[in-house]
Amino acid sequence: MKNTPQLLVFDVNETLLDLSPLKEKVNKLLGATSAFEVWFSKLIQFAMVETTTGTYSDFGDIGASTLHMTAQGFSKRLSEHDIKTTLSVITKLQPHSDVIKGLELLKKEGFKLVALSNSGKKTLNMQMKHSGLESLFDKIYSVEEVKKFKPHPDPYQYLLQKEDCSPKNAMMIAAHAWDIMGAKHAGLQTAFISRPGKLLYLNTTQPDLVCDDFDELVKHLATH
């Protein structure tokens, strides 16, 4: 690690919040254990397509559209009610078991904590309030403010500008290799959290830290 960062930037979905309830809901709805992973990959893919083509839709709207697509691939037809009730789970998620303690310890160490999510503002605010994480963060950012999804450079650069922080003094913490790659490209330090099923992309510069969980993250940051 180059130097101890001052600003810690956290991804929200899967990094902080446990998506297991949503995974179970999607898999049950489509009758396949692989359904969630297929859908979530499409969600990220088409969020990136929108950014690449210069368009912007709310992350939830992209989620609904790609869930329809995924259902067709599994020979299922979903009603609007099916889509709405399934995706509403995203606002009722709980943090992974290591998150709250880890964030509290990092705050105690004097780090400034902010969140940066691809979720729209309304959804993101609901997520943070319901999960009890809202009070642990100094600021919560949505890509809706720049209308470009991570890993495009703009969300990272916008946050750094708002926080008056140089990239080298900030660290992006995420469980997604594409988010790590985007932040690294924008000049931030990075820490990959190895949530179950999440793997690093090897054809790029590797993150500054690779941690099994927030306990390990705290150990690395508190001792440097």
C-alpha positions in Angstrom: 0.0 0.0 0.0 1.5 3.4 -1.1 0.3 5.4 1.9 -2.5 5.3 4.4 -5.6 6.8 2.8 -7.6 9.6 4.5 -10.9 8.9 2.7 -12.5 5.5 2.5 -15.1 5.0 -0.3 -17.4 2.0 0.0 -19.4 0.3 -2.6 -22.9 -0.7 -1.2 -24.5 -3.7 -2.9 -22.7 -6.9 -2.0 -19.8 -5.0 -0.4 -21.8 -3.7 2.5 -25.2 -5.3 2.1 -25.9 -9.0 1.9 -27.9 -9.7 -1.3 -28.8 -13.3 -0.3 -32.5 -12.5 0.2 -32.7 -11.0 -3.2 -30.8 -13.9 -4.7 -33.2 -16.4 -3.1 -36.2 -14.4 -4.4 -34.9 -14.2 -8.0 -33.9 -17.9 -8.0 -37.3 -19.0 -6.7 -39.2 -16.7 -9.1 -37.3 -18.1 -12.1 -37.0 -21.7 -10.8 -33.2 -22.0 -11.2 -30.3 -21.7 -8.8 -28.3 -19.8 -11.5 -31.0 -17.2 -12.2 -29.7 -14.5 -9.9 -26.2 -14.6 -11.2 -27.5 -14.4 -14.8 -29.7 -11.5 -14.0 -27.2 -9.5 -12.0 -24.6 -9.9 -14.7 -27.1 -8.5 -17.2 -27.9 -5.7 -14.9 -24.3 -4.6 -14.7 -23.8 -5.2 -18.4 -26.7 -2.9 -19.4 -25.8 -0.3 -16.9 -22.4 -0.1 -18.6 -24.1 -0.1 -22.0 -26.2 2.9 -21.0 -23.1 4.8 -19.8 -21.1 3.8 -23.0 -23.9 5.0 -25.3 -24.5 8.2 -23.4 -27.9 7.4 -21.9 -29.0 7.0 -18.3 -31.8 5.1 -16.7 -32.3 4.5 -13.0 -30.5 1.4 -11.8 -33.8 0.0 -10.6 -35.4 0.5 -14.1 -32.5 -1.3 -15.7 -32.9 -4.1 -13.1 -36.6 -4.5 -14.0 -35.8 -4.6 -17.7 -33.0 -7.1 -17.4 -35.1 -9.3 -15.1 -37.7 -9.5 -17.9 -34.9 -10.5 -20.2 -33.5 -13.1 -17.8 -37.0 -14.5 -17.3 -37.4 -15.0 -21.1 -34.1 -16.9 -21.1 -35.5 -19.3 -18.5 -38.8 -19.6 -20.4 -40.7 -17.7 -17.8 -43.2 -14.8 -18.1 -43.3 -12.3 -15.3 -46.0 -9.8 -14.5 -45.2 -6.2 -13.4 -46.3 -7.3 -9.9 -43.7 -10.1 -10.0 -41.0 -7.7 -11.0 -42.0 -5.0 -8.5 -42.3 -7.3 -5.4 -39.1 -9.1 -6.2 -36.9 -6.0 -6.7 -38.4 -4.3 -3.7 -36.3 -6.6 -1.6 -33.2 -4.5 -2.5 -34.4 -1.8 -0.1 -34.7 -4.2 2.8 -31.3 -5.8 2.9 -29.1 -6.2 6.0 -25.3 -5.6 6.2 -22.9 -8.5 6.1 -22.1 -9.6 9.7 -18.6 -8.0 9.6 -19.7 -4.6 8.3 -21.0 -2.6 11.3 -18.2 -3.5 13.6 -15.6 -2.8 10.8 -17.0 0.6 10.0 -17.2 1.6 13.6 -13.5 0.6 14.1 -12.5 2.5 11.0 -14.3 5.6 12.2 -12.6 5.3 15.5 -9.3 5.2 13.7 -10.1 8.6 12.3 -10.9 7.7 8.7 -13.6 9.6 6.8 -16.2 7.1 5.4 -18.4 7.7 2.4 -20.5 5.4 0.2 -20.7 5.4 -3.6 -23.4 3.3 -5.3 -24.8 2.6 -8.7 -28.2 2.6 -7.0 -30.4 5.7 -7.6 -30.7 8.3 -4.8 -34.1 7.2 -3.5 -33.3 3.5 -3.4 -29.9 4.2 -1.9 -31.3 6.3 0.9 -33.9 3.6 1.7 -31.2 1.0 1.8 -28.9 2.9 4.1 -31.7 3.8 6.5 -33.2 0.3 6.7 -29.8 -1.4 7.1 -28.8 1.0 10.0 -25.7 2.1 8.1 -26.7 5.7 7.4 -25.3 7.1 10.6 -21.9 5.5 10.1 -21.1 7.5 6.9 -20.1 11.1 6.6 -21.7 11.2 3.1 -23.6 9.0 0.8 -23.2 9.4 -3.0 -25.2 8.0 -5.9 -24.1 7.9 -9.5 -27.4 9.6 -10.3 -25.6 12.8 -9.5 -23.4 12.4 -12.6 -25.7 10.0 -14.6 -22.9 7.7 -15.4 -22.4 4.3 -13.8 -19.3 3.0 -12.2 -16.7 2.0 -13.4 -16.8 5.1 -15.6 -14.3 7.7 -14.2 -16.9 10.4 -13.6 -18.5 9.0 -10.4 -15.1 8.6 -8.7 -13.9 12.0 -9.9 -17.1 13.7 -8.9 -16.9 12.3 -5.4 -13.2 13.3 -5.0 -14.1 16.8 -6.1 -16.9 17.1 -3.6 -14.7 15.7 -0.9 -11.8 17.9 -1.9 -9.5 14.9 -1.8 -6.8 13.8 -4.2 -7.1 10.3 -5.7 -3.9 9.0 -3.9 -5.4 9.9 -0.5 -8.6 7.9 -1.2 -9.3 4.2 -1.2 -12.2 2.4 -3.0 -13.4 -0.6 -1.1 -15.5 -3.0 -3.2 -16.4 -6.7 -3.8 -16.6 -6.2 -7.6 -13.5 -6.5 -9.8 -15.0 -4.0 -12.3 -15.4 -1.4 -9.5 -11.9 -1.9 -8.3 -10.6 -1.5 -11.9 -12.6 1.7 -12.4 -11.4 3.2 -9.2 -7.8 2.2 -9.9 -8.0 3.8 -13.4 -9.3 7.0 -11.7 -6.1 7.0 -9.5 -7.6 5.8 -6.2 -6.1 3.2 -4.0 -8.2 0.1 -3.9 -9.2 -2.8 -1.6 -11.0 -5.9 -2.8 -13.3 -7.6 -0.4 -13.6 -11.3 -1.3 -17.3 -11.9 -0.7 -18.5 -15.4 -1.6 -18.4 -15.9 -5.4 -16.6 -12.7 -6.1 -13.3 -13.0 -8.0 -10.6 -10.7 -9.1 -9.9 -9.8 -12.8 -6.3 -10.7 -13.5 -5.7 -8.8 -16.7 -5.2 -5.4 -15.0 -3.3 -3.8 -12.1 -4.2 -5.6 -8.9 -5.7 -3.9 -5.9 -3.6 -2.5 -3.1 -5.3 -4.8 -0.6 -7.2 -8.0 -0.9 -9.2 -8.9 2.2 -11.4 -11.8 3.1 -13.7 -9.4 5.1 -13.9 -6.1 7.0 -12.0 -7.6 9.9 -9.0 -8.1 7.8 -9.5 -4.6 6.1 -9.4 -3.0 9.6 -6.2 -4.9 10.5 -4.4 -3.7 7.4 -5.5 0.0 7.7 -5.1 0.3 11.4 -1.5 -1.0 11.4 -0.2 1.3 8.6 
